[in-house]
């Protein structure tokens, strides 16, 4: 088991969310589902936790009730290989959710994600500060990140 595991608090859709998230990535799977025993605060026999793994990273999803909800102060950052991966994940995660600026979105479960093409990080590392400024300005006008538009901005 990894030393630190991200723990996600859901109202009552932890299993549904875990199954959805694991369907989006090739190297992902649900590892374990536990159920509330009679002595626990949740309804006996219902799903309590779901342990799942995406890209070697483990997560625990809890059906903890409506007491807490997600906000943008915590997000999952996805390093995307290309525009096709950005497009695929953006479409899946915004369905039932909402788009936000600069590659951020909130999925239908309320969890915030950053869907970022690797090229953005590479372009922002360029020693040419004028090119970096153009890339940053272009990115700040986007919702879903457009790789070609970033390259065009970089080229001037």
N, C-alpha and C positions, 0 to 999 in steps of 0.2 A: 504494500500500500504506500502511496506517496505521502510525504510528510504533511503537506498542506492540501486540503481538498476544498474546493469551492462548494458552499452549501447554499442552495436556492430555496427560498420559502414561497410556496404556492398556497393559494386558498384550498383548492381541492382537485387540481388538474395536473399534479406532478407526473403521473404515469403518462398521460396524454402528451404533455410537454416533452418528456424524456424520449418517448417514441418518435415524436416529430423531429426533435433535434438530431437524434441518431439516424434518422432517415435522410438527412441532408448531407452527411459526410460518409465517404466510403469506409474509413477506419473508425467506425463508431458502433457501439453496442450497449444494450441494457445489460447490466451485470447482476443486479439483485433487486428484488421487490420485497419489502417487509410490510406487514399488516398490523393495525392497531390491536393490541390484546384488550381483554375486558377491563383491566386496571388503568388503561391509558385515557387521556382526555378526548381522543378522537373516537368516532363511531366504531365499535368492535367489528373487526374483520375487514374494514376498508383499508385502502393503501395508505401506509404511513410514510415510508421513504422509498425512493427509487435511486439506486446507484447506477450511474451510467458513465460511459467513457467516450470521449471524442478526441481523436488525434493524440492518444496517449494520456490525455488529461482526464482525471476522474472528477465527477460532480455527484453531489447528493441532493436530490430534490425531495422536499418535505411537503406533505399536505398538512399545513399548520393552521389553516383557517384564515379568516379575513383580517386578522389583527394587523399584519404588516403587508406592504406591497413594495414592488420594485420602484426605483427611480433612477434617473440618469447619472447619479453619482457613482454608479457601478455599471460597467458594461463589459460585454465580451468582444474582444478585438479579434477579427479574422483577417489574417494575412493571405490575400487572394493572389493566385498566380497570374491571372489574366482577366480581361474584361468579361470573358464567358463565365468565369467563376463568380465575379461580382454580380453579373446579371442574374445568374441562377439563384444565388443566395438572396439577393435583394428581392426578387420576385416571390420566393417562398416565404421569407421572413416578414415581408410587409403585408402579405395576404392576411387580412384580419387585424393588422397592426397599423402603424403609421410611419411615414417617412419623416426624417428630420434633416437638418443641414449637415453638410460636410461628411457624408458617408455614414451618418448615424441613422438608426431606425429603432423603433420599438415594436417587438413582435406581438402577436395576438395574445400572448400570456403576460405581457407587460414588461418583459425583459429587454433591456437596451443592448444593442449590438453596434459595432463599428465594422463596416464591410469595406476594407481598404485594399486596393491593388498594390502589390509590392513596388510597382514602378513609382508610386507617389513618394515613398520613403527614399528611394534611390534618387529621384529628381530633387528632393529637398536637401540632399547631402552634397549637391553640386557646389563647388567652390565659387562659381559665378553667382554672386548674390543678386544680380539683376534677374537672372533666370529663375532663381529661387523665389524672388518676390512675385514674378509673373505666375509661377506655378501656384503659389499660395493664394494669390488673388483669384485665380481661376477656380481653385478648389473651394474657396469660401463662397462662391456663387452657386455651387452644386448641391444637390441632394445626393442622389446616387453618383458615385465618382465615375467620370468618363475618362478613360485612359488616353484616348486620342486627343481629347481637348487639353489634357495635362501636357502631353508631348508637344502639341501645337503652341501652348503658352510658353513652354520651356524654350522652344526654338525662336520665339519672338514673333 
